[in-house]
């Protein structure tokens, strides 16, 4: 069995990821998934503890360490999101769209509003 290590856990991406993680912990106070406040004093394994979420999952082509692809989230919210992509405007109405439900006429991992 071949074991692969995610890009954000090794090499140059690990350093950039850790730097951006500290930046997010200093500047963000709400969960990027559910929109509720995050108590930064909570530590794992508390389900409401803060973690860094990849907005576009690495497995779907998201950048492993770019600040534009990272957001602060509750551990439990990040766990429920897993490697799914969210519909645009999800903060207004939280709704997960499974990748198999998205029309295949567009590369959703590269999609940006207004682009």
N, CA, C and O atoms as a GROMACS GRO file, in nm:
protein
  460
    1UNK      N    1   0.084  -0.119   0.000
    1UNK     CA    2   0.000   0.000   0.000
    1UNK      C    3   0.088   0.124   0.000
    1UNK      O    4   0.180   0.136   0.081
    2UNK      N    5   0.060   0.216  -0.090
    2UNK     CA    6   0.136   0.338  -0.100
    2UNK      C    7   0.068   0.446  -0.017
    2UNK      O    8  -0.051   0.472  -0.034
    3UNK      N    9   0.143   0.506   0.071
    3UNK     CA   10   0.089   0.612   0.156
    3UNK      C   11   0.129   0.747   0.098
    3UNK      O   12   0.247   0.773   0.075
    4UNK      N   13   0.030   0.832   0.075
    4UNK     CA   14   0.059   0.965   0.024
    4UNK      C   15   0.028   1.068   0.132
    4UNK      O   16  -0.071   1.055   0.205
    5UNK      N   17   0.112   1.168   0.141
    5UNK     CA   18   0.094   1.274   0.238
    5UNK      C   19   0.038   1.395   0.165
    5UNK      O   20   0.090   1.435   0.061
    6UNK      N   21  -0.067   1.454   0.221
    6UNK     CA   22  -0.127   1.573   0.159
    6UNK      C   23  -0.025   1.685   0.149
    6UNK      O   24   0.064   1.698   0.233
    7UNK      N   25  -0.040   1.766   0.045
    7UNK     CA   26   0.055   1.873   0.017
    7UNK      C   27   0.064   1.976   0.130
    7UNK      O   28   0.170   2.035   0.150
    8UNK      N   29  -0.047   1.999   0.204
    8UNK     CA   30  -0.042   2.098   0.312
    8UNK      C   31   0.026   2.044   0.437
    8UNK      O   32   0.037   2.115   0.537
    9UNK      N   33   0.071   1.920   0.435
    9UNK     CA   34   0.135   1.860   0.552
    9UNK      C   35   0.283   1.831   0.530
    9UNK      O   36   0.345   1.763   0.612
   10UNK      N   37   0.339   1.882   0.422
   10UNK     CA   38   0.481   1.858   0.395
   10UNK      C   39   0.540   1.973   0.314
   10UNK      O   40   0.467   2.048   0.248
   11UNK      N   41   0.671   1.986   0.318
   11UNK     CA   42   0.744   2.079   0.233
   11UNK      C   43   0.702   2.224   0.244
   11UNK      O   44   0.659   2.270   0.350
   12UNK      N   45   0.714   2.295   0.133
   12UNK     CA   46   0.688   2.439   0.130
   12UNK      C   47   0.544   2.473   0.163
   12UNK      O   48   0.517   2.577   0.222
   13UNK      N   49   0.450   2.386   0.126
   13UNK     CA   50   0.309   2.415   0.157
   13UNK      C   51   0.283   2.408   0.306
   13UNK      O   52   0.198   2.482   0.357
   14UNK      N   53   0.352   2.321   0.377
   14UNK     CA   54   0.332   2.309   0.522
   14UNK      C   55   0.368   2.440   0.592
   14UNK      O   56   0.295   2.486   0.680
   15UNK      N   57   0.480   2.499   0.553
   15UNK     CA   58   0.523   2.626   0.612
   15UNK      C   59   0.422   2.737   0.583
   15UNK      O   60   0.384   2.811   0.673
   16UNK      N   61   0.379   2.747   0.458
   16UNK     CA   62   0.282   2.849   0.419
   16UNK      C   63   0.147   2.825   0.488
   16UNK      O   64   0.082   2.920   0.531
   17UNK      N   65   0.105   2.697   0.497
   17UNK     CA   66  -0.022   2.664   0.563
   17UNK      C   67  -0.019   2.707   0.709
   17UNK      O   68  -0.114   2.768   0.757
   18UNK      N   69   0.089   2.676   0.781
   18UNK     CA   70   0.100   2.713   0.923
   18UNK      C   71   0.099   2.864   0.941
   18UNK      O   72   0.037   2.915   1.034
   19UNK      N   73   0.167   2.937   0.852
   19UNK     CA   74   0.169   3.083   0.858
   19UNK      C   75   0.028   3.138   0.838
   19UNK      O   76  -0.016   3.226   0.912
   20UNK      N   77  -0.042   3.086   0.737
   20UNK     CA   78  -0.179   3.133   0.709
   20UNK      C   79  -0.277   3.090   0.817
   20UNK      O   80  -0.374   3.161   0.844
   21UNK      N   81  -0.253   2.976   0.879
   21UNK     CA   82  -0.338   2.930   0.990
   21UNK      C   83  -0.330   3.030   1.106
   21UNK      O   84  -0.432   3.067   1.164
   22UNK      N   85  -0.209   3.074   1.140
   22UNK     CA   86  -0.192   3.173   1.248
   22UNK      C   87  -0.261   3.303   1.210
   22UNK      O   88  -0.324   3.368   1.295
   23UNK      N   89  -0.250   3.342   1.084
   23UNK     CA   90  -0.314   3.465   1.036
   23UNK      C   91  -0.466   3.456   1.050
   23UNK      O   92  -0.530   3.552   1.094
   24UNK      N   93  -0.523   3.342   1.011
   24UNK     CA   94  -0.669   3.324   1.022
   24UNK      C   95  -0.713   3.326   1.168
   24UNK      O   96  -0.816   3.385   1.200
   25UNK      N   97  -0.637   3.261   1.257
   25UNK     CA   98  -0.673   3.258   1.398
   25UNK      C   99  -0.670   3.398   1.459
   25UNK      O  100  -0.744   3.426   1.553
   26UNK      N  101  -0.585   3.486   1.407
   26UNK     CA  102  -0.577   3.622   1.459
   26UNK      C  103  -0.685   3.713   1.400
   26UNK      O  104  -0.727   3.808   1.466
   27UNK      N  105  -0.730   3.685   1.278
   27UNK     CA  106  -0.818   3.781   1.209
   27UNK      C  107  -0.963   3.738   1.194
   27UNK      O  108  -1.050   3.823   1.173
   28UNK      N  109  -0.993   3.608   1.202
   28UNK     CA  110  -1.130   3.562   1.183
   28UNK      C  111  -1.191   3.515   1.315
   28UNK      O  112  -1.122   3.458   1.399
   29UNK      N  113  -1.320   3.538   1.331
   29UNK     CA  114  -1.390   3.500   1.454
   29UNK      C  115  -1.515   3.417   1.430
   29UNK      O  116  -1.579   3.371   1.525
   30UNK      N  117  -1.552   3.397   1.303
   30UNK     CA  118  -1.673   3.321   1.273
   30UNK      C  119  -1.640   3.203   1.183
   30UNK      O  120  -1.543   3.205   1.108
   31UNK      N  121  -1.723   3.101   1.192
   31UNK     CA  122  -1.707   2.981   1.112
   31UNK      C  123  -1.743   3.014   0.967
   31UNK      O  124  -1.851   3.066   0.940
   32UNK      N  125  -1.654   2.983   0.875
   32UNK     CA  126  -1.679   3.008   0.734
   32UNK      C  127  -1.784   2.917   0.675
   32UNK      O  128  -1.828   2.939   0.562
   33UNK      N  129  -1.824   2.814   0.749
   33UNK     CA  130  -1.924   2.719   0.699
   33UNK      C  131  -2.062   2.749   0.754
   33UNK      O  132  -2.158   2.762   0.677
   34UNK      N  133  -2.075   2.762   0.888
   34UNK     CA  134  -2.208   2.785   0.946
   34UNK      C  135  -2.234   2.932   0.980
   34UNK      O  136  -2.350   2.971   1.000
   35UNK      N  137  -2.128   3.015   0.987
   35UNK     CA  138  -2.145   3.157   1.015
   35UNK      C  139  -2.158   3.191   1.162
   35UNK      O  140  -2.178   3.308   1.196
   36UNK      N  141  -2.147   3.093   1.251
   36UNK     CA  142  -2.159   3.117   1.396
   36UNK      C  143  -2.022   3.153   1.454
   36UNK      O  144  -1.919   3.118   1.396
   37UNK      N  145  -2.020   3.223   1.568
   37UNK     CA  146  -1.893   3.260   1.632
   37UNK      C  147  -1.812   3.137   1.673
   37UNK      O  148  -1.867   3.031   1.703
   38UNK      N  149  -1.679   3.153   1.673
   38UNK     CA  150  -1.588   3.045   1.713
   38UNK      C  151  -1.520   3.086   1.842
   38UNK      O  152  -1.465   3.196   1.852
   39UNK      N  153  -1.523   2.998   1.942
   39UNK     CA  154  -1.453   3.018   2.069
   39UNK      C  155  -1.312   2.962   2.054
   39UNK      O  156  -1.293   2.841   2.056
   40UNK      N  157  -1.215   3.051   2.038
   40UNK     CA  158  -1.078   3.009   2.014
   40UNK      C  159  -1.009   2.949   2.136
   40UNK      O  160  -0.899   2.894   2.125
   41UNK      N  161  -1.074   2.958   2.252
   41UNK     CA  162  -1.015   2.898   2.372
   41UNK      C  163  -1.041   2.747   2.378
   41UNK      O  164  -0.977   2.676   2.456
   42UNK      N  165  -1.134   2.697   2.294
   42UNK     CA  166  -1.163   2.554   2.292
   42UNK      C  167  -1.052   2.480   2.218
   42UNK      O  168  -0.998   2.529   2.118
   43UNK      N  169  -1.018   2.363   2.267
   43UNK     CA  170  -0.912   2.282   2.208
   43UNK      C  171  -0.969   2.148   2.164
   43UNK      O  172  -1.067   2.100   2.222
   44UNK      N  173  -0.909   2.086   2.062
   44UNK     CA  174  -0.952   1.951   2.022
   44UNK      C  175  -0.941   1.857   2.141
   44UNK      O  176  -0.846   1.870   2.218
   45UNK      N  177  -1.030   1.764   2.158
   45UNK     CA  178  -1.128   1.713   2.063
   45UNK      C  179  -1.266   1.778   2.073
   45UNK      O  180  -1.364   1.721   2.025
   46UNK      N  181  -1.276   1.897   2.132
   46UNK     CA  182  -1.405   1.966   2.140
   46UNK      C  183  -1.458   1.988   1.999
   46UNK      O  184  -1.386   2.042   1.915
   47UNK      N  185  -1.583   1.948   1.970
   47UNK     CA  186  -1.638   1.961   1.834
   47UNK      C  187  -1.652   2.106   1.787
   47UNK      O  188  -1.663   2.130   1.667
   48UNK      N  189  -1.651   2.202   1.879
   48UNK     CA  190  -1.664   2.342   1.840
   48UNK      C  191  -1.529   2.414   1.838
   48UNK      O  192  -1.524   2.537   1.824
   49UNK      N  193  -1.420   2.339   1.851
   49UNK     CA  194  -1.286   2.399   1.847
   49UNK      C  195  -1.255   2.448   1.705
   49UNK      O  196  -1.306   2.394   1.608
   50UNK      N  197  -1.170   2.552   1.694
   50UNK     CA  198  -1.138   2.608   1.562
   50UNK      C  199  -1.041   2.521   1.483
   50UNK      O  200  -0.945   2.466   1.538
   51UNK      N  201  -1.067   2.510   1.354
   51UNK     CA  202  -0.976   2.442   1.261
   51UNK      C  203  -0.972   2.525   1.132
   51UNK      O  204  -1.055   2.614   1.112
   52UNK      N  205  -0.876   2.494   1.047
   52UNK     CA  206  -0.867   2.561   0.917
   52UNK      C  207  -0.927   2.468   0.812
   52UNK      O  208  -0.890   2.352   0.801
   53UNK      N  209  -1.022   2.523   0.735
   53UNK     CA  210  -1.091   2.449   0.630
   53UNK      C  211  -1.041   2.494   0.494
   53UNK      O  212  -1.018   2.613   0.471
   54UNK      N  213  -1.023   2.399   0.404
   54UNK     CA  214  -0.993   2.431   0.264
   54UNK      C  215  -1.127   2.453   0.194
   54UNK      O  216  -1.208   2.361   0.185
   55UNK      N  217  -1.151   2.573   0.146
   55UNK     CA  218  -1.278   2.607   0.081
   55UNK      C  219  -1.303   2.514  -0.037
   55UNK      O  220  -1.407   2.450  -0.045
   56UNK      N  221  -1.207   2.507  -0.128
   56UNK     CA  222  -1.210   2.406  -0.234
   56UNK      C  223  -1.116   2.297  -0.188
   56UNK      O  224  -0.995   2.320  -0.179
   57UNK      N  225  -1.168   2.178  -0.157
   57UNK     CA  226  -1.084   2.071  -0.104
   57UNK      C  227  -0.963   2.040  -0.193
   57UNK      O  228  -0.971   2.051  -0.316
   58UNK      N  229  -0.854   2.002  -0.131
   58UNK     CA  230  -0.733   1.967  -0.205
   58UNK      C  231  -0.764   1.856  -0.304
   58UNK      O  232  -0.714   1.856  -0.416
   59UNK      N  233  -0.849   1.761  -0.263
   59UNK     CA  234  -0.885   1.649  -0.351
   59UNK      C  235  -0.964   1.693  -0.473
   59UNK      O  236  -0.977   1.618  -0.570
   60UNK      N  237  -1.019   1.815  -0.470
   60UNK     CA  238  -1.096   1.869  -0.583
   60UNK      C  239  -1.017   1.975  -0.658
   60UNK      O  240  -1.074   2.048  -0.739
   61UNK      N  241  -0.886   1.985  -0.630
   61UNK     CA  242  -0.801   2.078  -0.702
   61UNK      C  243  -0.774   2.209  -0.630
   61UNK      O  244  -0.714   2.299  -0.688
   62UNK      N  245  -0.819   2.221  -0.504
   62UNK     CA  246  -0.794   2.343  -0.428
   62UNK      C  247  -0.649   2.356  -0.388
   62UNK      O  248  -0.579   2.256  -0.369
   63UNK      N  249  -0.602   2.480  -0.377
   63UNK     CA  250  -0.463   2.504  -0.339
   63UNK      C  251  -0.444   2.467  -0.191
   63UNK      O  252  -0.526   2.505  -0.108
   64UNK      N  253  -0.338   2.394  -0.159
   64UNK     CA  254  -0.319   2.346  -0.021
   64UNK      C  255  -0.283   2.453   0.081
   64UNK      O  256  -0.307   2.432   0.200
   65UNK      N  257  -0.226   2.567   0.039
   65UNK     CA  258  -0.182   2.662   0.140
   65UNK      C  259  -0.217   2.808   0.111
   65UNK      O  260  -0.183   2.895   0.190
   66UNK      N  261  -0.285   2.837   0.000
   66UNK     CA  262  -0.320   2.974  -0.035
   66UNK      C  263  -0.422   3.030   0.064
   66UNK      O  264  -0.521   2.963   0.096
   67UNK      N  265  -0.398   3.151   0.113
   67UNK     CA  266  -0.490   3.215   0.207
   67UNK      C  267  -0.629   3.232   0.144
   67UNK      O  268  -0.729   3.237   0.216
   68UNK      N  269  -0.634   3.242   0.011
   68UNK     CA  270  -0.762   3.257  -0.058
   68UNK      C  271  -0.845   3.128  -0.057
   68UNK      O  272  -0.964   3.131  -0.086
   69UNK      N  273  -0.782   3.016  -0.024
   69UNK     CA  274  -0.854   2.888  -0.020
   69UNK      C  275  -0.870   2.836   0.123
   69UNK      O  276  -0.908   2.721   0.143
   70UNK      N  277  -0.842   2.921   0.222
   70UNK     CA  278  -0.852   2.878   0.362
   70UNK      C  279  -0.952   2.965   0.436
   70UNK      O  280  -0.966   3.084   0.407
   71UNK      N  281  -1.020   2.903   0.532
   71UNK     CA  282  -1.112   2.977   0.618
   71UNK      C  283  -1.116   2.908   0.754
   71UNK      O  284  -1.088   2.788   0.765
   72UNK      N  285  -1.150   2.984   0.856
   72UNK     CA  286  -1.163   2.928   0.989
   72UNK      C  287  -1.300   2.861   1.000
   72UNK      O  288  -1.399   2.911   0.946
   73UNK      N  289  -1.306   2.748   1.068
   73UNK     CA  290  -1.432   2.674   1.082
   73UNK      C  291  -1.433   2.597   1.213
   73UNK      O  292  -1.328   2.573   1.273
   74UNK      N  293  -1.552   2.559   1.257
   74UNK     CA  294  -1.565   2.467   1.371
   74UNK      C  295  -1.519   2.328   1.325
   74UNK      O  296  -1.535   2.293   1.208
   75UNK      N  297  -1.462   2.252   1.416
   75UNK     CA  298  -1.416   2.117   1.382
   75UNK      C  299  -1.532   2.034   1.327
   75UNK      O  300  -1.517   1.966   1.226
   76UNK      N  301  -1.647   2.042   1.393
   76UNK     CA  302  -1.762   1.961   1.351
   76UNK      C  303  -1.817   2.005   1.215
   76UNK      O  304  -1.858   1.921   1.135
   77UNK      N  305  -1.818   2.136   1.187
   77UNK     CA  306  -1.865   2.185   1.057
   77UNK      C  307  -1.772   2.136   0.946
   77UNK      O  308  -1.816   2.093   0.840
   78UNK      N  309  -1.642   2.144   0.973
   78UNK     CA  310  -1.543   2.100   0.875
   78UNK      C  311  -1.557   1.950   0.850
   78UNK      O  312  -1.544   1.905   0.736
   79UNK      N  313  -1.584   1.876   0.954
   79UNK     CA  314  -1.602   1.731   0.942
   79UNK      C  315  -1.724   1.698   0.856
   79UNK      O  316  -1.719   1.609   0.772
   80UNK      N  317  -1.833   1.772   0.878
   80UNK     CA  318  -1.956   1.747   0.801
   80UNK      C  319  -1.939   1.788   0.655
   80UNK      O  320  -1.992   1.723   0.565
   81UNK      N  321  -1.866   1.896   0.631
   81UNK     CA  322  -1.842   1.942   0.493
   81UNK      C  323  -1.757   1.840   0.420
   81UNK      O  324  -1.780   1.812   0.302
   82UNK      N  325  -1.658   1.784   0.489
   82UNK     CA  326  -1.567   1.685   0.432
   82UNK      C  327  -1.503   1.740   0.305
   82UNK      O  328  -1.445   1.848   0.308
   83UNK      N  329  -1.513   1.667   0.193
   83UNK     CA  330  -1.451   1.716   0.068
   83UNK      C  331  -1.557   1.760  -0.032
   83UNK      O  332  -1.538   1.749  -0.153
   84UNK      N  333  -1.669   1.812   0.020
   84UNK     CA  334  -1.776   1.861  -0.068
   84UNK      C  335  -1.750   2.005  -0.109
   84UNK      O  336  -1.679   2.079  -0.040
   85UNK      N  337  -1.807   2.045  -0.220
   85UNK     CA  338  -1.805   2.184  -0.264
   85UNK      C  339  -1.938   2.246  -0.228
   85UNK      O  340  -2.042   2.180  -0.235
   86UNK      N  341  -1.936   2.373  -0.190
   86UNK     CA  342  -2.059   2.444  -0.156
   86UNK      C  343  -2.109   2.525  -0.274
   86UNK      O  344  -2.030   2.569  -0.357
   87UNK      N  345  -2.239   2.544  -0.281
   87UNK     CA  346  -2.298   2.631  -0.382
   87UNK      C  347  -2.261   2.775  -0.350
   87UNK      O  348  -2.240   2.807  -0.233
   88UNK      N  349  -2.253   2.862  -0.450
   88UNK     CA  350  -2.227   3.003  -0.424
   88UNK      C  351  -2.337   3.058  -0.336
   88UNK      O  352  -2.453   3.017  -0.347
   89UNK      N  353  -2.301   3.150  -0.249
   89UNK     CA  354  -2.399   3.211  -0.160
   89UNK      C  355  -2.440   3.122  -0.045
   89UNK      O  356  -2.545   3.144   0.014
   90UNK      N  357  -2.360   3.021  -0.012
   90UNK     CA  358  -2.399   2.928   0.094
   90UNK      C  359  -2.410   2.996   0.229
   90UNK      O  360  -2.482   2.947   0.316
   91UNK      N  361  -2.341   3.108   0.250
   91UNK     CA  362  -2.349   3.175   0.380
   91UNK      C  363  -2.488   3.233   0.403
   91UNK      O  364  -2.532   3.244   0.518
   92UNK      N  365  -2.558   3.268   0.296
   92UNK     CA  366  -2.694   3.320   0.309
   92UNK      C  367  -2.790   3.206   0.343
   92UNK      O  368  -2.882   3.224   0.424
   93UNK      N  369  -2.769   3.092   0.283
   93UNK     CA  370  -2.853   2.976   0.306
   93UNK      C  371  -2.764   2.852   0.301
   93UNK      O  372  -2.734   2.802   0.192
   94UNK      N  373  -2.720   2.800   0.418
   94UNK     CA  374  -2.629   2.686   0.417
   94UNK      C  375  -2.692   2.565   0.346
   94UNK      O  376  -2.793   2.511   0.390
   95UNK      N  377  -2.629   2.525   0.238
   95UNK     CA  378  -2.678   2.410   0.163
   95UNK      C  379  -2.560   2.343   0.095
   95UNK      O  380  -2.491   2.404   0.014
   96UNK      N  381  -2.538   2.218   0.130
   96UNK     CA  382  -2.429   2.144   0.068
   96UNK      C  383  -2.481   2.080  -0.060
   96UNK      O  384  -2.589   2.020  -0.062
   97UNK      N  385  -2.405   2.095  -0.165
   97UNK     CA  386  -2.440   2.030  -0.291
   97UNK      C  387  -2.335   1.924  -0.317
   97UNK      O  388  -2.217   1.956  -0.331
   98UNK      N  389  -2.376   1.800  -0.322
   98UNK     CA  390  -2.282   1.693  -0.353
   98UNK      C  391  -2.229   1.711  -0.494
   98UNK      O  392  -2.302   1.756  -0.583
   99UNK      N  393  -2.104   1.675  -0.515
   99UNK     CA  394  -2.043   1.694  -0.646
   99UNK      C  395  -2.117   1.620  -0.757
   99UNK      O  396  -2.117   1.666  -0.871
  100UNK      N  397  -2.178   1.508  -0.725
  100UNK     CA  398  -2.248   1.434  -0.830
  100UNK      C  399  -2.375   1.505  -0.875
  100UNK      O  400  -2.430   1.471  -0.980
  101UNK      N  401  -2.422   1.605  -0.797
  101UNK     CA  402  -2.544   1.678  -0.832
  101UNK      C  403  -2.516   1.802  -0.916
  101UNK      O  404  -2.609   1.864  -0.968
  102UNK      N  405  -2.389   1.839  -0.929
  102UNK     CA  406  -2.356   1.959  -1.005
  102UNK      C  407  -2.357   1.929  -1.155
  102UNK      O  408  -2.311   1.823  -1.197
  103UNK      N  409  -2.407   2.020  -1.236
  103UNK     CA  410  -2.400   2.000  -1.381
  103UNK      C  411  -2.255   1.987  -1.423
  103UNK      O  412  -2.169   2.060  -1.373
  104UNK      N  413  -2.226   1.898  -1.513
  104UNK     CA  414  -2.089   1.872  -1.555
  104UNK      C  415  -2.044   1.962  -1.670
  104UNK      O  416  -1.938   1.939  -1.728
  105UNK      N  417  -2.122   2.064  -1.703
  105UNK     CA  418  -2.090   2.153  -1.813
  105UNK      C  419  -1.988   2.260  -1.775
  105UNK      O  420  -1.946   2.338  -1.860
  106UNK      N  421  -1.946   2.264  -1.648
  106UNK     CA  422  -1.851   2.364  -1.601
  106UNK      C  423  -1.757   2.300  -1.500
  106UNK      O  424  -1.796   2.208  -1.428
  107UNK      N  425  -1.635   2.348  -1.495
  107UNK     CA  426  -1.538   2.301  -1.396
  107UNK      C  427  -1.567   2.376  -1.266
  107UNK      O  428  -1.517   2.487  -1.248
  108UNK      N  429  -1.644   2.319  -1.176
  108UNK     CA  430  -1.690   2.385  -1.055
  108UNK      C  431  -1.575   2.417  -0.960
  108UNK      O  432  -1.585   2.514  -0.884
  109UNK      N  433  -1.469   2.339  -0.960
  109UNK     CA  434  -1.355   2.364  -0.871
  109UNK      C  435  -1.285   2.494  -0.910
  109UNK      O  436  -1.225   2.559  -0.824
  110UNK      N  437  -1.291   2.534  -1.037
  110UNK     CA  438  -1.226   2.656  -1.082
  110UNK      C  439  -1.322   2.774  -1.094
  110UNK      O  440  -1.281   2.884  -1.130
  111UNK      N  441  -1.450   2.752  -1.065
  111UNK     CA  442  -1.552   2.854  -1.082
  111UNK      C  443  -1.534   2.969  -0.982
  111UNK      O  444  -1.512   2.946  -0.863
  112UNK      N  445  -1.543   3.089  -1.030
  112UNK     CA  446  -1.541   3.209  -0.948
  112UNK      C  447  -1.652   3.301  -0.996
  112UNK      O  448  -1.669   3.318  -1.117
  113UNK      N  449  -1.727   3.359  -0.904
  113UNK     CA  450  -1.837   3.448  -0.939
  113UNK      C  451  -1.783   3.569  -1.014
  113UNK      O  452  -1.685   3.630  -0.972
  114UNK      N  453  -1.848   3.603  -1.123
  114UNK     CA  454  -1.809   3.720  -1.202
  114UNK      C  455  -1.688   3.697  -1.292
  114UNK      O  456  -1.639   3.790  -1.356
  115UNK      N  457  -1.640   3.570  -1.296
  115UNK     CA  458  -1.519   3.543  -1.374
  115UNK      C  459  -1.541   3.481  -1.507
  115UNK      O  460  -1.444   3.455  -1.579
   0.00000   0.00000   0.00000
